Amino acid sequence: MRKKLLEMKQELLRLAETGDEAAAVVELDQTKVGRLSRMDAMQAQAMAQASVQRREAMLRQIDAALKRIDDGEYGYCRDCGEPVDPRRLEVDPTALLCIDCASRSEA
């Protein structure tokens, strides 16, 4: 799982290098672009900023999972302490909860 987590982290960091330009401040000079173009640019900026926030959150989850591996706590449910199904970890290597505890927390 460590290898998979590190690959995920590298991919997110690579995306961050190419995607941060879209989150830059929108130029509001009316002499340069029309109103609709500015609105489109502002919407694209907001979507890019949300993407940056999601990517940063995922990087924090990956780092936390790597720390759990180092601490010998990886693969165990944070709430009940039971092992998390390996199939669940295969789908989401950052999962903190077993399926039962995750279902309870969503309810």
N, CA, C and O of each residue as an XYZ file, in Angstrom:
428
protein
N       0.821     -1.195      0.000
C       0.000      0.000      0.000
C       0.867      1.262      0.000
O       0.492      2.280     -0.582
N       2.017      1.187      0.651
C       2.904      2.349      0.681
C       3.220      2.813     -0.748
O       3.186      4.007     -1.046
N       3.523      1.859     -1.614
C       3.868      2.194     -2.990
C       2.687      2.878     -3.684
O       2.866      3.876     -4.383
N       1.493      2.344     -3.492
C       0.304      2.926     -4.109
C       0.060      4.336     -3.582
O      -0.262      5.239     -4.355
N       0.212      4.533     -2.272
C       0.016      5.855     -1.681
C       1.045      6.853     -2.212
O       0.706      7.997     -2.515
N       2.292      6.419     -2.323
C       3.337      7.308     -2.840
C       3.087      7.667     -4.305
O       3.340      8.797     -4.723
N       2.592      6.704     -5.079
C       2.248      6.987     -6.481
C       1.104      7.991     -6.565
O       1.128      8.900     -7.395
N       0.106      7.826     -5.708
C      -1.011      8.771     -5.677
C      -0.505     10.169     -5.326
O      -0.917     11.158     -5.933
N       0.379     10.239     -4.354
C       0.922     11.527     -3.919
C       1.694     12.197     -5.053
O       1.531     13.393     -5.295
N       2.525     11.436     -5.740
C       3.293     11.996     -6.851
C       2.379     12.513     -7.962
O       2.641     13.563     -8.549
N       1.320     11.781     -8.244
C       0.372     12.207     -9.278
C      -0.314     13.514     -8.878
O      -0.472     14.409     -9.708
N      -0.717     13.626     -7.624
C      -1.356     14.852     -7.159
C      -0.387     16.029     -7.199
O      -0.772     17.139     -7.568
N       0.852     15.797     -6.825
C       1.850     16.868     -6.873
C       2.121     17.301     -8.310
O       2.317     18.485     -8.584
N       2.129     16.336     -9.223
C       2.321     16.654    -10.641
C       1.154     17.495    -11.155
O       1.353     18.465    -11.886
N      -0.057     17.116    -10.770
C      -1.234     17.888    -11.171
C      -1.200     19.300    -10.584
O      -1.628     20.256    -11.229
N      -0.695     19.421     -9.371
C      -0.618     20.730     -8.724
C       0.286     21.668     -9.510
O       0.011     22.865     -9.597
N       1.348     21.146    -10.075
C       2.275     21.976    -10.848
C       1.605     22.559    -12.082
O       1.877     23.697    -12.464
N       0.732     21.782    -12.704
C       0.098     22.237    -13.937
C      -1.220     22.963    -13.703
O      -1.648     23.739    -14.557
N      -1.873     22.731    -12.571
C      -3.215     23.261    -12.374
C      -3.321     24.529    -11.566
O      -4.390     25.139    -11.542
N      -2.262     24.958    -10.900
C      -2.359     26.121    -10.025
C      -2.526     27.431    -10.778
O      -3.021     28.402    -10.206
N      -2.132     27.488    -12.034
C      -2.269     28.712    -12.812
C      -3.734     29.098    -12.990
O      -4.063     30.284    -13.018
N      -4.605     28.119    -13.109
C      -6.029     28.394    -13.320
C      -6.680     29.022    -12.094
O      -7.730     29.654    -12.205
N      -6.063     28.851    -10.924
C      -6.628     29.403     -9.694
C      -6.145     30.830     -9.429
O      -6.475     31.411     -8.395
N      -5.378     31.390    -10.340
C      -4.852     32.740    -10.157
C      -5.982     33.763    -10.166
O      -7.094     33.481    -10.611
N      -5.675     34.949     -9.669
C      -6.656     36.026     -9.590
C      -7.120     36.422    -10.985
O      -6.319     36.547    -11.912
N      -8.422     36.617    -11.114
C      -9.013     36.995    -12.396
C      -8.829     38.489    -12.618
O      -9.079     39.292    -11.719
N      -8.400     38.854    -13.798
C      -8.243     40.255    -14.186
C      -9.626     40.851    -14.427
O     -10.392     40.318    -15.230
N      -9.956     41.941    -13.749
C     -11.288     42.535    -13.858
C     -11.294     43.833    -14.672
O     -12.251     44.603    -14.584
N     -10.280     44.084    -15.438
C     -10.198     45.283    -16.264
C     -11.211     45.176    -17.405
O     -11.071     44.332    -18.290
N     -12.231     46.036    -17.377
C     -13.300     45.963    -18.362
C     -12.842     46.323    -19.766
O     -13.508     45.969    -20.739
N     -11.724     47.016    -19.891
C     -11.239     47.369    -21.221
C     -10.581     46.182    -21.911
O     -10.392     46.195    -23.127
N     -10.233     45.156    -21.141
C      -9.542     43.990    -21.718
C     -10.504     42.879    -22.122
O     -10.329     42.253    -23.168
N     -11.518     42.632    -21.297
C     -12.458     41.544    -21.588
C     -13.874     42.002    -21.277
O     -14.083     42.902    -20.464
N     -14.836     41.378    -21.926
C     -16.239     41.699    -21.701
C     -16.746     41.100    -20.400
O     -16.071     40.296    -19.757
N     -17.958     41.512    -20.028
C     -18.564     41.083    -18.772
C     -18.738     39.570    -18.700
O     -18.406     38.957    -17.686
N     -19.256     38.962    -19.768
C     -19.469     37.515    -19.764
C     -18.146     36.759    -19.701
O     -18.048     35.721    -19.046
N     -17.135     37.279    -20.378
C     -15.822     36.633    -20.325
C     -15.256     36.681    -18.916
O     -14.641     35.720    -18.454
N     -15.466     37.820    -18.223
C     -14.993     37.922    -16.834
C     -15.742     36.954    -15.942
O     -15.152     36.319    -15.069
N     -17.064     36.840    -16.166
C     -17.861     35.914    -15.361
C     -17.400     34.478    -15.594
O     -17.281     33.698    -14.648
N     -17.142     34.135    -16.838
C     -16.623     32.793    -17.148
C     -15.279     32.573    -16.472
O     -15.023     31.505    -15.917
N     -14.425     33.583    -16.520
C     -13.101     33.467    -15.906
C     -13.212     33.319    -14.392
O     -12.466     32.549    -13.786
N     -14.137     34.050    -13.782
C     -14.317     33.950    -12.332
C     -14.859     32.576    -11.944
O     -14.456     32.011    -10.927
N     -15.781     32.036    -12.762
C     -16.310     30.709    -12.485
C     -15.207     29.658    -12.631
O     -15.099     28.753    -11.804
N     -14.401     29.774    -13.667
C     -13.293     28.840    -13.864
C     -12.300     28.946    -12.724
O     -11.747     27.938    -12.285
N     -12.067     30.165    -12.238
C     -11.156     30.359    -11.113
C     -11.701     29.681     -9.858
O     -10.954     29.016     -9.141
N     -12.989     29.843     -9.590
C     -13.598     29.234     -8.407
C     -13.509     27.711     -8.475
O     -13.234     27.052     -7.472
N     -13.742     27.163     -9.660
C     -13.645     25.704     -9.816
C     -12.204     25.246     -9.627
O     -11.965     24.201     -9.022
N     -11.247     26.006    -10.131
C      -9.838     25.646     -9.978
C      -9.419     25.730     -8.518
O      -8.658     24.886     -8.044
N      -9.908     26.741     -7.798
C      -9.576     26.855     -6.378
C     -10.164     25.701     -5.584
O      -9.520     25.192     -4.666
N     -11.375     25.283     -5.921
C     -11.978     24.129     -5.247
C     -11.175     22.870     -5.533
O     -11.007     22.026     -4.654
N     -10.682     22.741     -6.745
C      -9.854     21.596     -7.106
C      -8.557     21.586     -6.302
O      -8.113     20.531     -5.848
N      -7.955     22.748     -6.126
C      -6.732     22.863     -5.323
C      -7.015     22.435     -3.884
O      -6.217     21.716     -3.283
N      -8.142     22.871     -3.332
C      -8.494     22.506     -1.961
C      -8.710     20.995     -1.820
O      -8.273     20.391     -0.841
N      -9.385     20.388     -2.803
C      -9.591     18.927     -2.763
C      -8.260     18.191     -2.857
O      -8.039     17.204     -2.156
N      -7.374     18.675     -3.727
C      -6.065     18.045     -3.897
C      -5.253     18.152     -2.611
O      -4.595     17.190     -2.217
N      -5.291     19.316     -1.947
C      -4.566     19.490     -0.691
C      -5.118     18.590      0.402
O      -4.356     18.043      1.199
N      -6.444     18.430      0.448
C      -7.064     17.540      1.431
C      -6.640     16.094      1.182
O      -6.349     15.357      2.125
N      -6.607     15.690     -0.084
C      -6.200     14.328     -0.410
C      -4.729     14.107     -0.051
O      -4.370     13.034      0.433
N      -3.888     15.094     -0.278
C      -2.471     14.969      0.100
C      -2.328     14.800      1.612
O      -1.490     14.024      2.072
N      -3.145     15.525      2.391
C      -3.108     15.359      3.855
C      -3.547     13.949      4.244
O      -2.964     13.347      5.145
N      -4.576     13.416      3.567
C      -5.043     12.055      3.865
C      -3.968     11.029      3.519
O      -3.770     10.065      4.258
N      -3.284     11.229      2.414
C      -2.214     10.305      2.008
C      -1.080     10.349      3.019
O      -0.573      9.305      3.431
N      -0.675     11.556      3.425
C       0.396     11.680      4.415
C       0.003     11.020      5.737
O       0.832     10.383      6.388
N      -1.263     11.174      6.129
C      -1.738     10.534      7.361
C      -1.706      9.012      7.231
O      -1.348      8.316      8.181
N      -2.076      8.497      6.068
C      -2.042      7.046      5.846
C      -0.604      6.534      5.881
O      -0.340      5.474      6.449
N       0.325      7.273      5.281
C       1.740      6.873      5.323
C       2.261      6.872      6.761
O       3.049      6.005      7.138
N       1.822      7.841      7.558
C       2.226      7.876      8.970
C       1.658      6.673      9.715
O       2.337      6.088     10.559
N       0.406      6.297      9.406
C      -0.181      5.119     10.057
C       0.597      3.856      9.686
O       0.754      2.957     10.512
N       1.078      3.788      8.454
C       1.899      2.643      8.052
C       3.171      2.620      8.892
O       3.550      1.577      9.425
N       3.829      3.772      9.009
C       5.068      3.857      9.797
C       4.837      3.505     11.265
O       5.692      2.901     11.913
N       3.669      3.894     11.779
C       3.346      3.646     13.189
C       2.770      2.257     13.440
O       2.518      1.894     14.588
N       2.556      1.473     12.378
C       1.985      0.143     12.530
C       0.494      0.139     12.795
O      -0.051     -0.861     13.261
N      -0.178      1.258     12.501
C      -1.612      1.374     12.754
C      -2.441      1.303     11.475
O      -3.669      1.381     11.526
N      -1.781      1.156     10.338
C      -2.490      1.158      9.062
C      -3.319     -0.104      8.914
O      -2.883     -1.199      9.269
N      -4.529      0.068      8.380
C      -5.391     -1.075      8.106
C      -6.317     -1.433      9.251
O      -7.047     -2.422      9.185
N      -6.286     -0.624     10.303
C      -7.174     -0.854     11.432
C      -8.133      0.328     11.554
O      -7.747      1.484     11.377
N      -9.376      0.015     11.858
C     -10.417      1.024     11.970
C     -10.104      1.984     13.111
O      -9.759      1.562     14.215
N     -10.227      3.270     12.837
C      -9.958      4.296     13.843
C     -10.968      4.234     14.989
O     -10.629      4.565     16.125
N     -12.214      3.810     14.704
C     -13.247      3.807     15.734
C     -13.287      2.525     16.552
O     -13.295      2.572     17.782
N     -13.311      1.376     15.874
C     -13.498      0.115     16.613
C     -12.216     -0.699     16.757
O     -12.171     -1.629     17.561
N     -11.179     -0.371     15.998
C      -9.912     -1.082     16.106
C      -9.841     -2.385     15.329
O      -8.802     -3.044     15.316
N     -10.930     -2.761     14.687
C     -10.942     -3.990     13.894
C     -10.228     -3.754     12.563
O     -10.129     -2.613     12.111
N      -9.733     -4.814     11.932
C      -9.075     -4.640     10.626
C     -10.059     -4.135      9.569
O     -11.212     -4.562      9.511
N      -9.573     -3.225      8.746
C     -10.352     -2.727      7.612
C     -10.180     -3.736      6.481
O      -9.069     -4.190      6.208
N     -11.280     -4.079      5.832
C     -11.249     -5.051      4.734
C     -10.215     -4.621      3.688
O     -10.257     -3.484      3.219
N      -9.295     -5.506      3.319
C      -8.275     -5.156      2.317
C      -8.864     -4.682      0.988
O      -8.247     -3.879      0.289
N     -10.052     -5.173      0.637
C     -10.694     -4.707     -0.598
C     -11.080     -3.234     -0.478
O     -11.008     -2.488     -1.454
N     -11.484     -2.824      0.703
C     -11.806     -1.407      0.942
C     -10.544     -0.559      0.819
O     -10.571      0.518      0.224
N      -9.446     -1.041      1.378
C      -8.183     -0.308      1.291
C      -7.651     -0.274     -0.135
O      -6.969      0.674     -0.524
N      -7.958     -1.293     -0.905
C      -7.530     -1.309     -2.303
C      -8.235     -0.199     -3.078
O      -7.633      0.453     -3.931
N      -9.513      0.009     -2.775
C     -10.288      1.056     -3.436
C      -9.885      2.434     -2.906
O      -9.713      3.372     -3.685
N      -9.734      2.556     -1.588
C      -9.349      3.826     -0.956
C      -8.263      3.548      0.078
O      -8.569      3.240      1.229
N      -6.996      3.656     -0.324
C      -5.899      3.355      0.606
C      -5.809      4.315      1.787
O      -5.036      4.079      2.716
N      -6.594      5.400      1.763
C      -6.567      6.352      2.874
C      -7.704      6.106      3.865
O      -7.858      6.864      4.823
N      -8.499      5.064      3.649
C      -9.671      4.805      4.493
C      -9.272      4.662      5.960
O      -8.326      3.950      6.298
N     -10.013      5.354      6.819
C      -9.764      5.318      8.258
C     -10.693      4.351      8.989
O     -10.379      3.886     10.084
N     -11.843      4.053      8.373
C     -12.883      3.289      9.064
C     -13.224      2.010      8.319
O     -13.141      1.942      7.092
N     -13.610      0.998      9.086
C     -14.151     -0.207      8.466
C     -15.520      0.153      7.885
O     -16.053      1.223      8.179
N     -16.072     -0.700      7.089
C     -17.332     -0.385      6.411
C     -18.478     -0.195      7.412
O     -19.354      0.642      7.195
N     -18.477     -0.967      8.504
C     -19.546     -0.824      9.495
C     -19.488      0.541     10.180
O     -20.507      1.218     10.315
N     -18.302      0.934     10.607
C     -18.169      2.243     11.281
C     -18.405      3.389     10.295
O     -18.980      4.414     10.661
N     -17.969      3.219      9.060
C     -18.216      4.264      8.058
C     -19.709      4.420      7.816
O     -20.199      5.542      7.681
N     -20.439      3.307      7.758
C     -21.884      3.364      7.563
C     -22.560      4.057      8.738
O     -23.477      4.858      8.556
N     -22.097      3.742      9.944
C     -22.680      4.373     11.141
C     -22.394      5.874     11.156
O     -23.266      6.662     11.523
N     -21.202      6.274     10.769
C     -20.867      7.695     10.819
C     -21.623      8.493      9.770
O     -21.858      9.686      9.958
N     -22.010      7.859      8.668
C     -22.787      8.548      7.636
C     -24.256      8.674      8.013
O     -24.953      9.560      7.518
N     -24.729      7.790      8.889
C     -26.155      7.795      9.258
C     -26.509      8.858     10.247
O     -27.670      8.973     10.640
